[in-house]
Amino acid sequence: MSTTRNRRLLVPMLLVAMVWPLAACGDEAPAPGENVTVEDVAEAEIPEGEEDQEREPGLGGRVVTVQGVVLEILDPGAFLIGDPGVLEPSVLVMSPSTDFVDLGLDVTDALVEDETLVGVTGTVRRLSLGEFQEDYAIPYDAEVFGEFAGESIIVAERIEVSQPVE
């Protein structure tokens, strides 16, 4: 086999070897310690019970920190966040108590009106209202939260208000 022919075969094989691992990365959850985005959490598919298992592949049960703009307030203990300037995807952030006062955040319409950027640190879990109410002894209105059942949410442990987006 000639050297020229070897190079012709080697170059495409190297390109495939370099691109193939990158293509596979899109479906995996970010590794612990990596930056996690609102989109990562919104698109995470958490099978029922994953948050109770000790495993690394998914976001279920992991403590993450995301930054986003407060898009909508659903309840004194729940709001939606999204990436600045983008309405979708969004993630439901829920308080482990009836509101966010213990975490230093007074949830008012001004957060939405001012397009307030917040950093939320909390545990990613799949929303099951019955389980959530049982775990945290907080009654949530099924009419308001029913549309989020089965979706990935963040149960906030810490919230930092960064700034209103200008």
C-alpha positions, 0 to 999 in steps of 0.5 A, a space after each residue: 500500500 502506498 503512503 498516499 493511499 494510507 493518508 487518504 484512509 487515515 484522515 477520514 478515520 481520524 475525523 470520525 474518531 474525533 467527531 463521534 465522541 462529541 456527537 454522543 455528548 449531547 444526550 448525557 447529563 453534565 458531569 458533576 462539577 460541570 456547568 449546568 444550564 437551565 436547558 440541561 435541567 429542563 431537558 433531563 429525563 428523570 425516570 421515576 425513582 432515579 432521585 433515590 438512587 445513588 448513581 452518576 449518569 443523570 441529573 436526578 438527585 444531583 445538587 446543581 447550580 443554575 442561573 436564570 431570569 425569573 419568568 413567572 411566579 406561580 406561587 409564593 413557593 414556586 417560580 419559573 426560570 429561564 435563560 435571559 431573553 429566552 422563554 423556553 425552555 424553563 425550569 420550575 423552582 420550588 421551595 422546600 417550605 411554603 415560600 422562599 423567605 428562609 432562603 432570603 428571597 421575597 417572591 414578588 411580581 417585581 422579580 419578573 418585571 425587572 427580569 431579575 437574574 437569580 442563581 439557584 442551587 438545589 436538588 434536581 428531581 422529577 415532580 410528583 405532587 403527591 411525593 412532593 407534598 409528602 416529603 415537604 408537607 406542603 399542599 400545592 394546587 394541582 390545577 397550577 402545578 399539574 402541567 409540571 407533573 413528571 418534569 424535572 424541577 429544582 428544589 431550592 437550597 440556596 438562591 442568590 439574586 444577581 441583578 436585574 437584566 438590563 
